[in-house]
């Protein structure tokens, strides 16, 4: 460490110089200090104004961003609700369509079962009629002309009833097929 006495000597020399300064130099120094102070004040005022302008712009940007965010949130909320309602409606329509398709499928299966049953009945009826005709033909060969005429008369009497029953069954099944969108001629 340097000795303390040297430091005191320098201060004393500096003081002497200051005391020896002329008043013109002091005024010049005061003017420069005043000018520097004024420049610094102006610069400080400029910086404060720029800071205020920047803060004002920041507040304006923040307010606009907040407004846009709120508008977007509102729009998203509305859109979300609309989409939820649309999804709910579509789900309900899907469930309705699925129920209707299931019902239509069950009805078509039932109609096909009925048709199969009717066809079985008709086949049995035709087979029965064929057997009767065979029997009649066999009797024809064995019977006399009078018996044959009597038998033909009975067949003529019963034939319209059989034809009517067959026509009713046939018409009923054609209507059922059309109701399910099937063409009876395609079967």
C-alpha positions in Angstrom: 0.0 0.0 0.0 1.2 3.4 -0.8 1.8 5.8 2.1 -1.1 8.0 3.1 0.9 11.2 3.0 1.2 11.1 -0.8 -2.5 11.0 -1.4 -3.0 14.1 0.8 -0.4 15.9 -1.1 -2.2 15.5 -4.4 -5.4 16.7 -3.1 -3.8 19.7 -1.8 -2.2 20.4 -5.2 -5.6 19.9 -6.9 -7.2 22.3 -4.5 -4.6 24.9 -5.2 -5.2 24.6 -8.9 -8.9 25.1 -8.4 -8.3 28.1 -6.3 -6.0 29.5 -8.8 -8.6 29.1 -11.6 -9.9 32.3 -13.2 -13.5 33.3 -13.0 -13.8 33.1 -16.8 -12.8 29.5 -16.7 -15.3 28.9 -13.9 -18.0 30.5 -16.0 -17.0 28.4 -19.0 -17.1 25.3 -16.9 -20.5 26.3 -15.5 -21.9 26.9 -19.0 -20.6 23.6 -20.2 -22.0 21.9 -17.2 -25.4 23.7 -17.8 -25.3 22.8 -21.5 -24.5 19.2 -20.6 -27.3 19.2 -18.0 -29.8 20.6 -20.6 -28.7 18.0 -23.2 -29.2 15.3 -20.6 -32.6 16.7 -19.5 -33.7 16.8 -23.2 -32.4 13.3 -23.8 -34.2 12.1 -20.6 -37.4 13.8 -21.7 -37.0 12.2 -25.1 -36.4 8.8 -23.5 -39.4 9.3 -21.2 -41.6 10.3 -24.1 -40.4 7.3 -26.1 -41.0 5.0 -23.1 -44.5 6.5 -22.7 -45.2 6.0 -26.4 -43.8 2.4 -26.2 -45.9 1.6 -23.1 -49.0 3.1 -24.8 -48.4 1.0 -27.9 -47.9 -2.0 -25.7 -51.1 -1.3 -23.8 -52.9 -0.9 -27.2 -51.4 -4.1 -28.5 -52.3 -5.9 -25.3 -55.9 -4.6 -25.5 -56.2 -5.6 -29.1 -54.7 -9.0 -28.4 -57.1 -9.5 -25.5 -60.1 -8.4 -27.7 -59.0 -10.8 -30.4 -58.5 -13.6 -27.9 -62.0 -13.1 -26.5 -63.5 -13.0 -29.9 -61.7 -16.2 -30.9 -62.8 -17.9 -27.6 -66.4 -16.8 -28.3 -66.2 -18.0 -31.9 -64.7 -21.3 -30.9 -67.3 -21.8 -28.2 -70.1 -21.1 -30.6 -68.5 -23.4 -33.3 -68.0 -26.1 -30.7 -71.6 -26.0 -29.6 -72.8 -26.0 -33.2 -70.6 -29.0 -33.9 -71.7 -30.8 -30.8 -75.3 -30.3 -31.8 -74.6 -31.5 -35.3 -72.9 -34.6 -34.0 -75.8 -35.2 -31.7 -78.2 -34.9 -34.6 -76.1 -37.2 -36.8 -76.0 -39.8 -34.1 -79.7 -39.7 -33.7 -80.2 -40.0 -37.4 -77.8 -42.9 -37.5 -79.6 -44.7 -34.7 -83.0 -44.0 -36.5 -81.6 -45.4 -39.8 -80.1 -48.4 -38.0 -83.5 -49.1 -36.3 -85.3 -48.7 -39.6 -82.8 -50.9 -41.4 -83.2 -53.6 -38.8 -87.0 -53.4 -39.0 -86.9 -53.6 -42.8 -84.5 -56.5 -42.7 -86.7 -58.4 -40.2 -89.8 -57.7 -42.2 -88.0 -58.9 -45.4 -86.8 -62.1 -43.6 -90.3 -62.7 -42.3 -91.8 -62.1 -45.8 -89.3 -64.5 -47.3 -90.1 -67.1 -44.7 -93.8 -66.7 -45.5 -93.1 -66.9 -49.2 -91.0 -70.1 -48.6 -93.9 -71.5 -46.5 -96.4 -70.6 -49.2 -94.3 -72.0 -51.9 -94.0 -75.2 -49.9 -97.8 -75.2 -49.5 -98.3 -74.6 -53.2 -95.8 -77.4 -54.1 -97.6 -79.8 -51.7 -100.9 -78.7 -53.2 -99.6 -79.2 -56.8 -98.2 -82.6 -55.8 -101.6 -83.5 -54.3 -103.4 -82.3 -57.4 -101.0 -84.3 -59.6 -101.7 -87.4 -57.5 -105.4 -86.8 -57.8 -105.0 -86.4 -61.6 -103.0 -89.6 -61.7 -105.7 -91.3 -59.8 -108.3 -89.9 -62.1 -106.3 -91.0 -65.1 -105.9 -94.4 -63.7 -109.6 -94.5 -63.0 -110.3 -93.3 -66.4 -108.6 -96.3 -67.9 -110.5 -98.6 -65.6 -113.9 -96.9 -65.6 -116.7 -96.8 -68.1 -117.6 -93.7 -70.1 -120.4 -92.7 -67.7 -118.1 -92.8 -64.6 -115.5 -90.7 -66.5 -118.1 -88.1 -67.5 -119.2 -87.9 -63.8 -115.6 -87.5 -62.7 -114.9 -84.8 -65.2 -117.9 -82.9 -64.1 -116.7 -83.1 -60.5 -113.3 -81.8 -61.5 -114.8 -79.0 -63.5 -116.8 -78.0 -60.4 -113.7 -78.1 -58.1 -111.2 -76.5 -60.5 -112.5 -72.9 -60.1 -112.1 -73.1 -56.3 -108.5 -74.4 -56.7 -107.7 -71.8 -59.3 -109.2 -69.0 -57.1 -107.2 -70.1 -54.0 -104.0 -70.4 -56.1 -104.6 -66.9 -57.6 -105.2 -65.3 -54.1 -102.0 -66.8 -52.7 -100.0 -65.8 -55.7 -101.4 -62.2 -55.6 -100.7 -61.9 -51.9 -97.1 -62.9 -52.3 -96.5 -60.7 -55.3 -97.7 -57.7 -53.2 -95.4 -58.6 -50.3 -92.5 -58.8 -52.6 -93.3 -55.5 -54.2 -93.6 -53.9 -50.7 -90.0 -54.9 -50.0 -88.8 -53.6 -53.3 -88.4 -57.0 -54.9 -89.6 -57.8 -58.4 -91.7 -61.0 -58.4 -90.7 -61.7 -62.0 -87.0 -61.8 -61.0 -87.6 -64.7 -58.6 
